[in-house]
């Protein structure tokens, strides 16, 4: 296919930037316009649509804006544990203009009790600009000249803030319905409806049936799955044009970071020096800790921003781990404020240099004292990202000399030499820990996980990825008997993330999973569903072991065997996830 014309692409980018201006000076984006659709409407497909249609689709499909939705139904049946959150997607297709489209959900009524309508949330699925995942089979990592890539609108943002939308003729709009089942709900079948209305009239009354089993999922704060999605508070400050770590900044961050806490997020991301990733994101990571060399040659460190950030994230419920990046930044240059000259300077040094050891010994001893005073030392990890073995070993030696109690984390390649030295060890999905290593690390209280980033092309969480792949990842963690999953970017937004997710280095969606103002995404909701399934598997295994039920353990093992990335050529993530969910719910 030919790439979208350069002029058209630049016009779309300008529109995105103008849309982003709506959020200037701390204002939430309560309404916004999606970018024009670069994909032409299929007139032949719409010629068969004689009237407005509305029905249940599925959460595995990203329905195209320019095509009528197919195979929708008037009723849907879902199954959930008590305490579980489940979702459904409905689709509206219209050959004519519609005004004030809304989705309204009511109570879910069972034979002996009801689920409040407050537990049933409706939202619009919005369209965001994305680029093709791979061009001519190229790698998904590395620079992207956006003028060379094909662009299209993709259904991804879940907009619970906008309460009504107009529809143009020959377009489709979807709704996302989430049901949070109370932990004290009675088992049984509940029934309700979602009313689809436009122009003051009811288009459809869609039936919703929910079967609640007699099993209970714990609250997210009690989930064991170790979810580590790197947060970027500086992207939020830039987007809303507010001072970093001001009261207004924290107010605006709360609904965004709450999404992370609500799915059991465990780690707080901290840049402990200037630009640990050398500015690869749209919003670079300045240091949360001020490094200053005083006029007398001694060092001083200011932890004000660090303290505010950590206390804020802990107030949301994220309090298992503080991950501080990085003693081995992508550019081995360490910036500081030189008091004598009142200017910023830098020390360039490798991990095996004497200057490196002297600098970091000063910093780490000060940091350790501060952390111990705050009561955070035991959960703080000095974290590295994709660094070489020789540099890791040299850095570990410096850390141990400064304070042997520091915990250390790495997301990178597997090295046997490091498996007993890292408290949190995360490897890329295609590298595998030996089973005995996972077991021994768990026995020692160490955390063992995997990650995806701009690679592999699948399974992954790109906007272009099939939604089920986001859920597949947690199933894979269960299959490998790992503790969880890491992804490098929770909210490292593009210039105007609500409208244009394309970036210069990676596929659309690689830098972020959620949108401004606390808007979720199809990808993030499906990831959360996968984490819930991981927790179900964990609880069922514990029950089976306690009862000596080898038959159940074998059934679970067979269910999980499908979640091997090498099998994705034979069985799609959608097929694997749906079969596994149905099987687990029968246990």
Secondary structure, DSSP 4 states (H G I P E B T S, - for coil): -PPPPHHHHHHHHHHHHHHHGGGGGG------PPPPPSSPP-HHHHHT--S-EEEE--TT----TTS---S-BSEEEEEEEET-EEEEEEEEEESS-EEEEEEEE--EE-SS-EE-GGGEEEEEEEEEEEE-S-STT--SSS---GGGS-EEEEEEEEESS---EEE-TTEEEEEEEEEE--TTPPSEEEEEEEEEEETTEEEEEEEEEEEEEEEEPPPGGG---EEEE---HHHHHHHHT--TTSHHHHHHHHHHHHHHHHTTB-EEEEE-STTTTTT-SSS----SSEEEE-TTS-EEEE-HHHHHHHHHHHHHT--SEEEEE-SS-SS-EEEEEETTTTEEEEEE--TTSHHHHHHHHHHHHHHHHHHHHHT-GGGEEEEEES--HHHHHHHHHHHHHH-TT-EEEEEE---GGGTTT-SEEEEETTS---HHHHHHHHHTT-EEEEEESS--SSS---TTS-HHHHHHHHHHHHHTT-SEEEES-SB---TTTTTB---SSS-TTTTBSSBGGGBEEHHHHHHHHHHHHHHHHHHHHHHHHHHT-HHHHHHHHHHHTT--GGGTTTS-HHHHHHHHHHHHHH-
